[in-house]
Amino acid sequence: MTSFQVPGFQFAGVACGIKESGNKDLAVIFSEQPAVAAALFTTNQIKSPAVLCGMERMKKSRLQAVVVNSGNANACTGPGGFKDAEAMCAEVGLRLDVQKDRVLPSSTGIIGMRLPMDKVRAGIAEATAQLSPEALGDAAEAIMTTDRVPKIAHAQCRIGGRRVTIAGIAKGAGMIAPNMATMLAYVFSDAAISAPVLKPMLRRAADQSFNAITVDGDCSTNDTVLCLANGLARNPSIRRGTADAAVFERTLTKLMKGLALGLLEDAEGATKLVEIRVEGARTVRDARRVAFAVANSSLVKTAFFGEDPNIGRIMVVIGGAGVRVAPDAVEVAFDRVKVVRRGVAVGTREQDAAAVMKQRSFRVRIGLGIGRAAASVWTCDLSHEYVRINSEYRT
């Protein structure tokens, strides 16, 4: 439980037996009145029926409830899986007296198995009976899979003289790559805002948060980022291009970035949180491409784990990222320790760079020297524990 509340929202998280561990595995989120909704979904062409169902729901940009199960992704389950997702929505709608097309479903966990619907229905009955404004923490716990800790964030800002509250929960520890991936995130606010204003805000905020992190470069079937705003703050409706819009978007982006970095800090087997900052690129797209190439490299990530400032691995990736590079202009630094200057290794700084890498968090700065564009992405190391977790995931 958490004492932090978002006016007009209630939460619940229960254990209904989907997970063999007996841990919480079903969450319900309820807005006391219909909320404006914006969402982003996985770009993987193979989508969970829960995602397909959610995409249908989002055509009207208005929701009142969310139901999430963990432990089973309801993916690669065919038409039956879509019926199960619809049944989850119908059950929640019946219990809360909400139209079923205003309930969005999400699932996360093992791919390839149908949901145990008897357990799911019992869990929905229990969760809807336990809804509380103070149970955000229970919901955050119920959506976890291999996460070690729940991810919760909250913030407030002033819009039109009114206090506006934003909170969010997220899950994800592996199969995380740009364009989101195996991650779920739900953000709630009492702000008054229209869907045409909220949707591009959410996209821009995601580009700086969930679309700027990577654990292993794999893109999931189930990713969902959802933002609900119920208007109970009674602020003047936020209009595009205004100072109020800038304040709200800045607060939303900061909150989502905090959740995204929380996913990396809790990534499967991770011991390092690393920012890859690329500067001096011709375009932001080029900078992001190089940054993600480095961030996703297994050789680079294992070097992070071993605290080995192996600049050869980084240089190889920079040159092979598919972006024009001037080899004699490239520079690389670990925090402020420069290990490559004008394309040449600075061998005398290796020991200092190794000391930087012993930190829990550090930055790798890469200069391309051919433009003015820059971009940052965040990644983690690749450890023995990551291999163990994913080699035993189903067993």
Stockholm file with secondary structure:
# STOCKHOLM 1.0

chainA/1-395         MTSFQVPGFQFAGVACGIKESGNKDLAVIFSEQPAVAAALFTTNQIKSPAVLCGMERMKKSRLQAVVVNSGNANACTGPGGFKDAEAMCAEVGLRLDVQKDRVLPSSTGIIGMRLPMDKVRAGIAEATAQLSPEALGDAAEAIMTTDRVPKIAHAQCRIGGRRVTIAGIAKGAGMIAPNMATMLAYVFSDAAISAPVLKPMLRRAADQSFNAITVDGDCSTNDTVLCLANGLARNPSIRRGTADAAVFERTLTKLMKGLALGLLEDAEGATKLVEIRVEGARTVRDARRVAFAVANSSLVKTAFFGEDPNIGRIMVVIGGAGVRVAPDAVEVAFDRVKVVRRGVAVGTREQDAAAVMKQRSFRVRIGLGIGRAAASVWTCDLSHEYVRINSEYRT
#=GR chainA/1-395 SS CCSCCCTTEEEEEECCSSSTTCCCCEEEEEEEEEEEEEEEECCCSSCCHHHHHHHHHGGGCEEEEEEEEEEECCCSCHHHHHHHHHHHHHHHHHHHTCCGGGEEEEEEEESSCCCCHHHHHHHHHHHHHSCBTTCHHHHHHHTCSSCSSCEEEEEEEEETTEEEEEEEEEECSSSCCSSCCSCEEEEEECCCBCHHHHHHHHHHHHHTTGGGBCSSSCCCSCCEEEEEECCTTCCCCBCTTSHHHHHHHHHHHHHHHHHHHHHHHTCTTCCCEEEEEEEEESSHHHHHHHHHHHHHCHHHHHHHHHTCCCHHHHHHHHHTSSSCCCGGGCEEEETTEEEEETTEECGGGHHHHHHHHTSSEEEEEEECCSCSEEEEEEEECCCHHHHHHHHSTTC
#=GC SS_cons         CCSCCCTTEEEEEECCSSSTTCCCCEEEEEEEEEEEEEEEECCCSSCCHHHHHHHHHGGGCEEEEEEEEEEECCCSCHHHHHHHHHHHHHHHHHHHTCCGGGEEEEEEEESSCCCCHHHHHHHHHHHHHSCBTTCHHHHHHHTCSSCSSCEEEEEEEEETTEEEEEEEEEECSSSCCSSCCSCEEEEEECCCBCHHHHHHHHHHHHHTTGGGBCSSSCCCSCCEEEEEECCTTCCCCBCTTSHHHHHHHHHHHHHHHHHHHHHHHTCTTCCCEEEEEEEEESSHHHHHHHHHHHHHCHHHHHHHHHTCCCHHHHHHHHHTSSSCCCGGGCEEEETTEEEEETTEECGGGHHHHHHHHTSSEEEEEEECCSCSEEEEEEEECCCHHHHHHHHSTTC
//
